[in-house]
Amino acid sequence: MKLDLWLLLGSIVVITAIVAVRLAHRSGLPSLLLYLALGLLLGESGFGIRFDDPLVAETLGLAALVLILAEGGITTRWSDVRAGVPAAISLATIGTAVSIAVVAAAAHWLIGADWRIAALLGAVLAPTDAAAVFSVLRRLPLPSRLSGILEAESGFNDAPVIILVVALTSRHAPSGLGMAGELVAELAIGATAGLLIGWLGAFALRHLALPASGLYPIAVLALIVGAYGAAAVIHGSGFLAAYISALILGNSPLPHRPATRGFAEGLAWLAQIGLFIMLGLLASPSELPAQIWPALACGFALVLVARPLSVLLSTPFLGLGLREKAFLSWAGLRGAVPIVLATLAMTAGLQDADELFAQVFIIVVVFTLLQGPTLPWLARALKLAVADASREIDVEAAPLEELHADLLDIRIPADSRLDGVEIFELRLPHGAQITLVVRDGASFVPEGSTRLQAGDKLLVVTTSEVRAEAERRLRAVSRRGKLAGWYGEQGD
């Protein structure tokens, strides 16, 4: 009976959280705020559910972050973030160090925290949150380089910060030089593990026809989680390994790629719902009012001083203008990562750890409310919004192993410039052919003069050798029309 009751309660909570996603989408707020509020409502000051085990929160929180990072890497288009990777890496390293230093100084001088707690607060608040960034920025029509910088930064900066937080919360914290050496070594191991597992996994899945399409998403997620575990076992950064392997797998021409993205998104949503509700349960509303002033002091130091300074000092020669830097300064959203990292101080038994958790909780809530809804307005005010951004086509692929060919399943979106193009104008490479068109529920075999329409579903058979070229050509025409090559659009 108890199991039945908990299953019923869990389903109600998940459905309520799904409805909250719709409300958050309309208001422009990251959904994490509604999830946190739901956790507070279910907690000791609401329905009375008690949850006060920081060790369980830390364990489940870190596991949820792996899934969220996996979804971030799988759904990130390498073509969008490639140009912004140098800036993202600089922000994730130099920018993070600057942010930690500024917030630590503010915490020491403004609220009287001792240097260890001050440095810990700076480290906990340094990383931008992948879930918050993805949920807000992917609705904004920003230039691909700018959105790519923010997405890649949120994926890269968790790894170094988690290493620093673990070092600062350990009983025998290493010296500054020892901490720097350990940081470099763990990041190098994590990056190597992520690259190897990502490449080997992508190669294996491209050449292995599994008996059911549903096994491909499971295999991809297993590889990413395996990359995390392998790197962590050999004392590397598991989070960096997970993100890099997810980025490689998500951008490889794997079978059933859209299905894999959908599966990863579903798991990430479930991880976010569980994570934020759990953190809301862990928070004690009675302890929050006393920490409002310290939280606001450090939060304004973070948003108004630390983040802009970290952007300016870490991106001086990377071709970013003042408008881009201003947007990057305001778009450094915080979310679950800082709150989860604050639980590490609680499990380590540090003095003032409960106050630290309360301060981080308040900062995340207040400044997400302040920054999230204003980002669309700021993008328009800085004239960074891209008005005519066209939607990408999704290509679903299934291997035809015995024929050494692939079957591509493509749906033409409403705003694609494939609409109105005749099939012969596509100029697909020799070895690729549109074999079937499904339109308004009816299917037919097309001719060269058949004119494509928005909403059409295309089945394309292509040999393995020209599959990538065929996909690039279809993407190019979807973006710029049948004269895409004239405009220099190659569909990369």
PyMOL commands that set and color helices and strands:
alter all, ss='L'
color gray80, all
select helices_A, chain A and resi 2-27+32-42+54-75+78-110+115-125+130-137+144-156+158-169+176-206+215-233+238-250+257-282+285-287+289-314+322-330+336-347+353-381+401-403+423-426+467-480
alter helices_A, ss='H'
color red, helices_A
select strands_A, chain A and resi 394-400+405-411+432-439+442-444+457-463
alter strands_A, ss='S'
color yellow, strands_A
deselect
rebuild
show_as cartoon
